[in-house]
């Protein structure tokens, strides 16, 4: 199949045929996207993960197209309906829409009005009228009057013939293709309020009287209106202007001016309104939905990537607090590896006596465990708890942590397996502390949809969403690398070539035999064969073993590195430690048929910075003091904030008041911004100006412009 489709994919993706063919072969052999992008650069021509994934996705689509093509050909052959011309057209169909158009007249149908008319013997009358040669319909129809067949009179005969004409023209591939193009080019997305639902559907009031060209419709607006329709608040139509559609269908079908042509015109108009229009509207709706889904999923994926690759604090002893007013703050102490050492509850926002007791507990635990940082969840009572801890003068960084999804983790099977005897709130505090230490390692335990960086995630195609987000998680996990001896089941499961089953086997082997001493010991893991080892080994790190096992150098290149060390007259360990030794290597001498400059460049970079973490360095962030609630906000305030979500229409920013504000795309910069993701990313520190505060609806409008209010400068 790839020989057939390689030129097509190469044109679509603007790459070479050979690159497509090489990637397709590797995928067929069981290679993963991260593995191909990282360790098969010579074969792929250094395609990145995005391009490799695009080839994988498009091949899957074309495979489905071919499966459907074969099924249609088989059905037509079985029913002896396949002609040479029809087979040629089906084989040449470039997409699913054209393929289904060709098959539509032959598809087994329910008993339609046209089918019943054919049963009454009216097909010849319909064909005679369709030829439009100037015959008199009344005279022609009289020959088909037969009360015994259910054709009582001339009017009944003509009505049945028109039903056949309506269905025949609706199923004509040429007509459907032209009308589909009109729907795509001139379609309007029209939304109206359902009578009597205006008050209940206040969230959708912007769309009570909406009319927009489909071609320019933003995905987030489409998803909002689809949701409004689903909730019974909005009524939607997705069609071109009816006059234009009827004019086109007449041009395509009506060829004369006689009475027979007028019968055809009446029939095709009925066919458009009753059959073709609704059918193409459903197609166009599906296209709009698919496009909107793709846009939302793309934005969600980009946000998730930024969140997962956020700067880790690293291995540090952390005191973490999950704040609360009435129930107090759940406090946990974690060691540098994230293991739970202690947990209790304190009441820093309670009475003066309770606050004094809480202060004593925090001071004592920080001293006893040599705490290096304090993590505070950003939910209810978060800012108040942060202020309390800062006021203790501990001399430690006090850091707010986004706790979105922590409650989901707390009640999950993963959390129950880790901490079967702990309360949910204690598990949540552990998650908050671990997120500070290593966001990626902790967030992989939570369904990405619960992390709070998407828009309309419950409205999009759930299968497509899961596939996309899983791919993002896998990409991030493999980009960072995984410690073989400390990684959780959830983290290992995303390593290239593993999955949940092999990840569980690795943990079982680790539990039975102790820590792995080398990557080579992976081969002893139950059911972890040569292919899985090839795919996974380079992404698994091992501290304290052979020096290359702690790097991203793949075991298949260890012998190559040994030859490099021999050329530099040193050991492999010395080669890693000594820049002068690496400088003595003539990389060109190691180029071979399967090892090119790309791989050699990667190896030299890895030897220079073994096991390097691609994530940015950690920096502490603090919200503005004294601004802890929406009631504290005033227009004109200039405040530091953290971007929590990016959408096509702007960015949401946490300014420390328990409710994110929105920076509309028009206020992201002093210049025009077409794509918000080019200006801001999830986790970015920004300085914003408060534009407007709607306390009743809990909405905050923000700006990142230098002087959005035209005052010369913002007021603190």
TORVOLUM-611845 format. One line per 2 residues: number of its first residue (from 1); their letters; for each residue x, y, z of C-alpha. Coordinates in steps of 0.001 Angstrom, whole numbers. Example, Ala and Ser with C-alpha at 12.3 -4.5 7.8 and 13.67 -1.06 7.14 Angstrom:
1	as	12300:-4500:7800 | 13670:-1060:7140
//
This chain:
1	xx	0:0:0 | 2778:2452:837
3	xx	4098:2304:-2754 | 652:3489:-3845
5	xx	278:6261:-1263 | 3850:7470:-709
7	xx	3683:10111:-3474 | 329:11370:-2144
9	xx	1588:11672:1439 | 4827:13244:264
11	xx	2868:15944:-1581 | 488:16542:1311
13	xx	3254:16791:3920 | 5894:18437:1692
15	xx	8481:15720:2294 | 10207:13141:90
17	xx	8682:9844:-1055 | 11602:7977:474
19	xx	10997:9523:3882 | 7363:8438:3812
21	xx	8311:4924:2723 | 10983:4605:5420
23	xx	8671:5776:8198 | 5885:3498:6965
25	xx	8242:505:7027 | 9399:1305:10552
27	xx	5828:1722:11769 | 4870:-1593:10173
29	xx	7768:-3229:12018 | 6390:-1981:15343
31	xx	8481:1140:15866 | 6908:3998:17841
33	xx	6779:7661:16892 | 9260:8791:19624
35	xx	11693:5998:18693 | 11639:6829:14968
37	xx	12091:10552:15611 | 14941:10030:18120
39	xx	16852:6959:16938 | 16095:6498:13231
41	xx	16991:9923:11843 | 19012:8506:8954
43	xx	16051:6451:7751 | 13445:9190:8196
45	xx	15585:12069:7010 | 15467:13631:10507
47	xx	11678:14016:10558 | 10412:15228:13923
49	xx	7613:13634:15949 | 4967:15867:14396
51	xx	5827:14739:10863 | 6161:11070:11830
53	xx	2810:11181:13631 | 1232:12880:10596
55	xx	2410:10014:8380 | 1073:7489:10885
57	xx	-2332:9194:11095 | -2705:9662:7337
59	xx	-1735:6046:6665 | -4447:4957:9095
61	xx	-7009:7088:7228 | -5969:5673:3855
63	xx	-6067:2150:5248 | -9663:2709:6360
65	xx	-10480:4119:2920 | -9074:1016:1257
67	xx	-10972:-1281:3610 | -14218:496:2778
69	xx	-13389:391:-938 | -12868:-3368:-807
71	xx	-16089:-3874:1162 | -18083:-1880:-1425
73	xx	-16548:-3744:-4364 | -17289:-7057:-2634
75	xx	-20908:-6095:-2023 | -21454:-4994:-5631
77	xx	-19817:-8145:-7031 | -21900:-10360:-4789
79	xx	-25117:-8671:-5979 | -23896:-8694:-9619
81	xx	-24122:-4893:-9879 | -20451:-4122:-10601
83	xx	-19705:-2845:-14098 | -16263:-2084:-15468
85	xx	-16966:1656:-15456 | -18294:1610:-11906
87	xx	-15328:-423:-10676 | -12926:2019:-12320
89	xx	-14651:4965:-10636 | -14630:3256:-7223
91	xx	-10952:2329:-7477 | -10110:5944:-8389
93	xx	-12238:7552:-5614 | -9830:9859:-3720
95	xx	-11764:10143:-472 | -14586:8654:1572
97	xx	-17180:11218:448 | -16672:10439:-3254
99	xx	-16604:6702:-2543 | -19902:6816:-666
101	xx	-21479:8981:-3387 | -20660:6318:-5983
103	xx	-22070:3562:-3802 | -25201:5414:-2698
105	xx	-27484:4388:-5637 | -26619:717:-5024
107	xx	-26723:675:-1243 | -29492:-1535:189
109	xx	-32194:832:1413 | -35189:875:3624
111	xx	-38518:1049:1795 | -38623:4623:508
113	xx	-41332:6498:-1356 | -39325:6010:-4551
115	xx	-39000:2279:-3889 | -42763:1973:-3483
117	xx	-43297:3920:-6716 | -40975:1523:-8527
119	xx	-42963:-1398:-7145 | -46037:184:-8764
121	xx	-44281:139:-12138 | -43590:3890:-12412
123	xx	-39840:3733:-13166 | -40361:4006:-16977
125	xx	-42507:7117:-16494 | -39852:8716:-14321
127	xx	-37127:7973:-16882 | -39259:9343:-19710
129	xx	-39802:12591:-17838 | -36090:12847:-16928
131	xx	-35138:12724:-20607 | -37061:16010:-21024
133	xx	-37833:15651:-24724 | -40996:17701:-24626
135	xx	-43555:14969:-23992 | -46904:15753:-22366
137	xx	-46789:14406:-18798 | -50574:14026:-18616
139	xx	-50743:11894:-21753 | -47664:9852:-20809
141	xx	-48880:9266:-17238 | -52286:7999:-18381
143	xx	-50624:4784:-19592 | -49488:3976:-16043
145	xx	-52816:4366:-14276 | -53613:989:-12701
147	xx	-55815:950:-9572 | -54859:-2674:-8898
149	xx	-51196:-1594:-8536 | -52151:1370:-6362
151	xx	-51961:4011:-9120 | -55493:5452:-8919
153	xx	-55157:8280:-11440 | -52812:10490:-13467
155	xx	-51952:12631:-10443 | -50882:9537:-8490
157	xx	-48752:8326:-11387 | -46955:11665:-11704
159	xx	-46471:11928:-7929 | -44801:8507:-7877
161	xx	-42617:9391:-10861 | -41528:12589:-9128
163	xx	-40564:10584:-6033 | -38331:8398:-8212
165	xx	-36787:11460:-9911 | -36174:13108:-6524
167	xx	-34304:10064:-5218 | -32436:9426:-8469
169	xx	-31077:12966:-8738 | -30271:13080:-5023
171	xx	-28124:9958:-5415 | -26331:11131:-8563
173	xx	-22610:11444:-7704 | -22107:14383:-10084
175	xx	-24985:16354:-8560 | -23958:15523:-5007
177	xx	-20387:16612:-5699 | -21447:19985:-7102
179	xx	-23935:20593:-4297 | -21377:19561:-1679
181	xx	-18987:22173:-3054 | -21758:24803:-2772
183	xx	-22466:23792:831 | -18766:24082:1665
185	xx	-18259:27384:-158 | -21508:29170:695
187	xx	-22761:27392:3805 | -24077:29569:6652
189	xx	-24087:28571:10316 | -27337:30044:11627
191	xx	-28323:29870:15298 | -31597:30996:16853
193	xx	-32955:30770:20390 | -35577:28092:20960
195	xx	-38792:29848:21895 | -39348:29849:25647
197	xx	-35742:28843:26488 | -34213:32319:26455
199	xx	-34120:32717:30240 | -32871:29200:31009
201	xx	-30227:29399:28289 | -28575:32626:29356
203	xx	-25087:31190:28874 | -25821:31009:25150
205	xx	-27344:34469:24708 | -24542:35502:22356
207	xx	-25893:32958:19873 | -29634:33708:20099
209	xx	-29435:35472:16720 | -26260:34346:14989
211	xx	-25469:34031:11276 | -21914:33338:10087
213	xx	-20207:31798:7065 | -19140:28238:7762
215	xx	-15746:28814:6159 | -14792:31466:8735
217	xx	-16450:29911:11781 | -14093:29582:14756
219	xx	-14072:26150:16312 | -14864:27315:19837
221	xx	-17999:29110:18604 | -19144:26035:16711
223	xx	-18691:23807:19763 | -20544:26302:21948
225	xx	-23514:26381:19556 | -23556:22609:19170
227	xx	-23699:22366:22957 | -26546:24886:23050
229	xx	-28449:22805:20515 | -27812:19645:22504
231	xx	-29206:21326:25620 | -32344:22402:23756
233	xx	-31580:26133:23945 | -30505:26794:20340
235	xx	-31886:25795:16957 | -29194:25428:14265
237	xx	-29159:25202:10485 | -25996:24682:8472
239	xx	-26803:25276:4807 | -26200:27702:1946
241	xx	-28968:30202:1084 | -31865:28107:-186
243	xx	-32341:30183:-3344 | -28736:29503:-4387
245	xx	-29041:25789:-3670 | -32285:25450:-5654
247	xx	-30852:27453:-8544 | -27835:25131:-8736
249	xx	-29853:21919:-8530 | -32117:23238:-11319
251	xx	-29093:24038:-13506 | -27769:20536:-12969
253	xx	-31014:18717:-13736 | -33504:20801:-15731
255	xx	-32557:20848:-19428 | -35790:21911:-21150
257	xx	-38745:24276:-20895 | -41649:21954:-21520
259	xx	-44202:20490:-19148 | -41998:17433:-18574
261	xx	-39133:19728:-17459 | -41498:21471:-15048
263	xx	-42296:18065:-13521 | -38554:17440:-13150
265	xx	-38053:20870:-11572 | -40790:20176:-9045
267	xx	-39284:16761:-8283 | -35713:17941:-7786
269	xx	-36841:20841:-5599 | -38672:18336:-3404
271	xx	-35607:16074:-3517 | -33355:18884:-2325
273	xx	-35623:19943:542 | -36494:16427:1675
275	xx	-33399:14364:855 | -30302:16061:-549
277	xx	-30339:19193:1657 | -30639:17317:4965
279	xx	-28040:14762:3837 | -25452:17380:2859
281	xx	-26266:19450:5948 | -25435:16444:8094
283	xx	-22165:16057:6186 | -21318:19736:6616
285	xx	-22194:19628:10303 | -19872:16653:10665
287	xx	-17104:18537:8840 | -17557:21628:11019
289	xx	-17587:19460:14139 | -14486:17547:13026
291	xx	-12658:20795:12263 | -13706:22308:15598
293	xx	-12715:19116:17406 | -9329:19131:15712
295	xx	-8778:22773:16678 | -9808:22182:20306
297	xx	-7750:19005:20579 | -4733:20752:19068
299	xx	-4986:23598:21590 | -5542:21140:24448
301	xx	-2526:19093:23334 | -258:22145:23164
303	xx	-1380:23279:26631 | -880:19800:28064
305	xx	2630:19597:26614 | 3611:22879:28267
307	xx	2152:21751:31590 | 3863:18351:31518
309	xx	7188:19880:30557 | 7003:22579:33241
311	xx	10166:23168:35219 | 10573:20631:38064
313	xx	11873:21671:41453 | 13772:18384:41439
315	xx	14622:16028:44258 | 13999:18099:47371
317	xx	12453:17539:50780 | 9017:19171:50577
319	xx	6304:20108:53051 | 3018:20227:51118
321	xx	-341:21673:52166 | -3790:21039:50713
323	xx	-5613:24097:52140 | -9133:24333:53504
325	xx	-11131:26597:55809 | -13555:24462:57774
327	xx	-11637:21172:57564 | -8207:22745:57931
329	xx	-5148:22157:55766 | -3870:18627:55206
331	xx	-100:18653:55689 | 2366:16067:54403
333	xx	6132:15754:54498 | 7836:14109:51513
335	xx	11431:13010:51188 | 13557:13894:48158
337	xx	12160:10901:46234 | 8539:11851:46982
339	xx	7968:9189:49643 | 5530:10125:52405
341	xx	7243:10608:55794 | 4526:12279:57865
343	xx	993:13637:57610 | -1332:15623:59856
345	xx	-3927:18397:59751 | -3465:22000:60834
347	xx	-5803:25015:61019 | -3817:28056:59922
349	xx	-6973:30021:59021 | -8874:29109:62177
351	xx	-8862:30805:65565 | -5733:32572:66862
353	xx	-4985:29570:69071 | -5336:27149:66154
355	xx	-3109:29343:63992 | -478:29434:66741
357	xx	-581:25638:67054 | -308:25308:63268
359	xx	2734:27568:63235 | 4442:25400:65837
361	xx	3731:22232:63839 | 5082:23690:60591
363	xx	8246:25048:62259 | 8941:21772:64050
365	xx	8450:19614:60932 | 10579:21892:58774
367	xx	13410:21656:61254 | 13070:17925:61929
369	xx	13041:16945:58231 | 15327:19697:56907
371	xx	12582:20854:54548 | 13815:22650:51401
373	xx	10544:24012:49997 | 6866:24424:50920
375	xx	4110:23662:48376 | 632:25136:48839
377	xx	-2360:24106:46713 | -4034:26990:44920
379	xx	-7626:25975:45706 | -9923:27141:48506
381	xx	-7982:28974:51242 | -4796:28688:49184
383	xx	-3753:32335:49270 | -4649:32628:52946
385	xx	-2549:29546:53741 | 327:30855:51618
387	xx	238:34166:53538 | 293:32246:56825
389	xx	3354:30170:55858 | 5239:33185:54490
391	xx	4580:34982:57747 | 6450:32300:59699
393	xx	9805:33534:58362 | 11059:30048:57572
395	xx	13610:31234:55045 | 12255:28698:52543
397	xx	10608:29139:49129 | 6809:28995:49542
399	xx	5292:28021:46209 | 1710:27898:44980
401	xx	907:24716:43048 | -1995:24285:40640
403	xx	-4043:21514:42197 | -6427:20935:39243
405	xx	-7173:17218:39096 | -5671:16437:42515
407	xx	-9066:15340:43817 | -9424:13028:40792
409	xx	-6088:11442:41631 | -7037:11130:45313
411	xx	-10033:8933:44504 | -8336:6942:41739
413	xx	-7197:3346:41716 | -3636:4639:41390
415	xx	-3882:6580:44663 | -5605:3708:46439
417	xx	-2829:1394:45313 | -145:3809:46542
419	xx	-1841:4797:49802 | -4587:2280:50648
421	xx	-4866:3400:54275 | -4843:7170:53790
423	xx	-7729:9620:53565 | -8449:11180:50152
425	xx	-7392:14623:51338 | -4001:13354:52482
427	xx	-3460:11739:49083 | -4293:15094:47515
429	xx	-1645:16854:49596 | 921:14244:48508
431	xx	15:14894:44882 | 465:18652:45358
433	xx	3939:18168:46816 | 5008:15743:44122
435	xx	3730:18058:41376 | 6160:20678:42587
437	xx	9052:18208:42558 | 8275:16661:39155
439	xx	5078:17741:37366 | 5448:15127:34632
441	xx	5890:12143:36920 | 2816:13086:38960
443	xx	468:14325:36244 | 751:11121:34201
445	xx	-1331:9509:36956 | -4325:11716:36147
447	xx	-6673:11689:33172 | -5464:14715:31152
449	xx	-9064:15885:30762 | -9107:16580:34508
451	xx	-6023:18776:34544 | -7873:21901:33440
453	xx	-5937:23004:30353 | -8595:22294:27712
455	xx	-11699:23988:26334 | -14839:22027:25424
457	xx	-12987:18785:26143 | -16263:17032:26905
459	xx	-17796:18134:23591 | -15138:16831:21198
461	xx	-14694:13314:19842 | -13543:11429:22925
463	xx	-11629:8740:21055 | -9673:11320:19053
465	xx	-9056:13361:22208 | -7706:10396:24140
467	xx	-5431:9356:21286 | -4045:12874:20934
469	xx	-3490:13432:24654 | -1953:9996:25145
471	xx	433:10806:22296 | 1387:14077:24004
473	xx	2019:12346:27323 | 4110:9656:25609
475	xx	6084:12306:23728 | 6826:14236:26921
477	xx	7735:11148:28944 | 10157:9937:26288
479	xx	11622:13399:25714 | 12516:13685:29417
481	xx	13441:10044:30007 | 12458:7765:32865
483	xx	14460:6510:35842 | 14170:2742:35559
485	xx	14527:2128:39295 | 12142:4776:40650
487	xx	9481:5282:37955 | 5862:4492:38737
489	xx	3744:2071:36760 | 1935:4988:35110
491	xx	5186:6654:34006 | 6725:3434:32674
493	xx	3556:2622:30741 | 4145:5636:28481
495	xx	7723:4663:27610 | 8166:3765:23952
497	xx	7489:77:23331 | 6227:-785:26823
499	xx	2598:-157:27752 | 805:-1117:30986
501	xx	1497:-4850:30812 | 5270:-4666:30347
503	xx	5449:-1746:32804 | 3809:-3978:35416
505	xx	6282:-6750:34618 | 9199:-4339:35118
507	xx	7847:-3340:38531 | 7351:-6988:39476
509	xx	10928:-7786:38445 | 12203:-4788:40403
511	xx	10268:-5904:43479 | 11508:-9498:43260
513	xx	15138:-8926:42264 | 15863:-5439:43566
515	xx	16995:-2404:41577 | 18196:-2904:38012
517	xx	21968:-2714:37743 | 22078:-2178:33974
519	xx	19829:-1654:30998 | 20849:-5103:29799
521	xx	18949:-6628:32748 | 15732:-5454:31102
523	xx	16068:-8473:28815 | 15326:-10678:31841
525	xx	11905:-9063:32406 | 9040:-11404:31659
527	xx	7714:-11050:28083 | 9998:-8094:27313
529	xx	11383:-9253:23987 | 14031:-7843:21637
531	xx	11604:-5445:19910 | 10348:-3951:23160
533	xx	13934:-3628:24402 | 14960:-1850:21196
535	xx	12060:618:21464 | 12317:1298:25208
537	xx	15952:1071:26268 | 17112:4483:25068
539	xx	14379:6265:27018 | 15099:4497:30316
541	xx	17818:5945:32563 | 19826:4136:35203
543	xx	21926:5904:37803 | 24894:4130:39361
545	xx	25315:1536:36601 | 27341:1566:33380
547	xx	27971:5183:32474 | 26063:5126:29175
549	xx	22990:3647:30894 | 22417:7060:32480
551	xx	22298:8758:29083 | 20011:8861:26058
553	xx	22601:6967:23990 | 20861:3819:22757
555	xx	22478:483:23692 | 22773:-330:19965
557	xx	25382:2476:19801 | 27452:1475:22839
559	xx	30032:-269:20653 | 30299:2881:18538
561	xx	30971:4996:21624 | 33616:2491:22741
563	xx	35364:2943:19380 | 35196:6722:19896
565	xx	36799:6320:23311 | 39529:4155:21805
567	xx	40271:6848:19215 | 40530:9393:22032
569	xx	42744:6981:24004 | 40498:6949:27071
571	xx	37708:4975:28699 | 34022:5605:27978
573	xx	33647:7130:31469 | 36551:9485:30786
575	xx	35057:10395:27425 | 31852:11464:29185
577	xx	33700:13414:31871 | 36409:15082:29779
579	xx	35593:17700:27130 | 39184:17620:25860
581	xx	38887:13877:25200 | 35696:14439:23216
583	xx	37402:17193:21234 | 39971:14646:19995
585	xx	37264:12623:18218 | 36987:12922:14434
587	xx	33256:12313:14081 | 33462:11976:10280
589	xx	35425:8721:10660 | 32412:7066:12297
591	xx	29892:7756:9528 | 28592:4484:8071
593	xx	25631:3135:6113 | 23386:3096:9187
595	xx	24986:5870:11261 | 24953:9342:9795
597	xx	25911:12798:10978 | 22523:13302:12668
599	xx	22963:10343:15028 | 26618:11152:15667
601	xx	25714:14743:16515 | 23106:13494:18996
603	xx	25591:11098:20586 | 28243:13795:21022
605	xx	25666:16171:22547 | 24547:13458:24956
607	xx	28123:12656:25989 | 28635:16358:26733
609	xx	25515:16541:28912 | 24654:12989:29923
611	xx	21019:12423:30857 | 20192:16095:30323
613	xx	16651:17167:31204 | 15058:19172:28361
615	xx	12776:21008:30768 | 13534:24602:31801
617	xx	15209:25435:35105 | 12899:26020:38049
619	xx	12191:29587:39162 | 10031:30620:42111
621	xx	6887:32659:41466 | 4788:34713:43882
623	xx	1430:36433:43472 | 905:40052:44544
625	xx	588:40426:48291 | -2774:41643:49563
627	xx	-4671:40487:46460 | -6316:37227:47459
629	xx	-9969:37554:46448 | -11938:38924:43515
631	xx	-13199:41649:45885 | -9597:42941:46131
633	xx	-9419:43717:42405 | -9769:47170:40889
635	xx	-9526:48201:37222 | -6031:49450:36428
637	xx	-4193:47152:38846 | -956:45670:37456
639	xx	-467:42144:38757 | 1826:39175:38181
641	xx	92:36016:36992 | 560:32527:35619
643	xx	-1037:31391:32364 | -3228:28388:33175
645	xx	-4923:27784:29832 | -4565:28960:26243
647	xx	-7490:28975:23807 | -7976:30264:20282
649	xx	-9731:33348:21679 | -7169:34242:24346
651	xx	-5513:33046:27534 | -6646:32431:31105
653	xx	-4378:33768:33828 | -4243:32936:37532
655	xx	-3621:36142:39508 | -4131:34524:42910
657	xx	-7823:35258:43566 | -9205:31705:43190
659	xx	-10643:32545:39776 | -8736:32887:36528
661	xx	-9043:36047:34463 | -9273:36129:30670
663	xx	-6862:37994:28439 | -8759:38219:25157
665	xx	-6649:37658:22030 | -7035:41372:21244
667	xx	-5271:42222:24529 | -2388:39743:24387
669	xx	-4:42278:22859 | 200:45798:21497
671	xx	310:44319:17993 | -2143:42021:16200
673	xx	-2079:38404:17414 | -3446:35687:15127
675	xx	-2480:32717:17287 | -2394:33132:21097
677	xx	-36:30152:21453 | 2639:32188:19672
679	xx	2553:34732:22505 | 1764:32757:25660
681	xx	2018:29171:26869 | 672:27344:29894
683	xx	2834:28099:32929 | 4292:31325:31549
685	xx	4739:34172:34027 | 3041:37338:32776
687	xx	2230:40844:33971 | -1408:41824:33425
689	xx	-3630:44834:33916 | -7130:44437:35326
691	xx	-9628:45862:32806 | -12983:44909:34269
693	xx	-14357:42868:37168 | -17835:41324:37010
695	xx	-18279:40107:40579 | -21836:38886:39968
697	xx	-20734:36418:37272 | -17222:35979:38650
699	xx	-15566:37209:35446 | -12255:39062:35282
701	xx	-11037:40803:32117 | -7284:41300:31863
703	xx	-4817:42804:29409 | -1160:42244:28608
705	xx	-844:45486:26662 | 1626:48017:28014
707	xx	-1011:50716:28530 | -4458:49234:27872
709	xx	-6351:51996:29697 | -4445:54853:28092
711	xx	-3342:56248:31468 | 364:56338:30786
713	xx	1020:53468:33232 | -942:50984:35371
715	xx	-1806:51674:39004 | -469:49261:41611
//
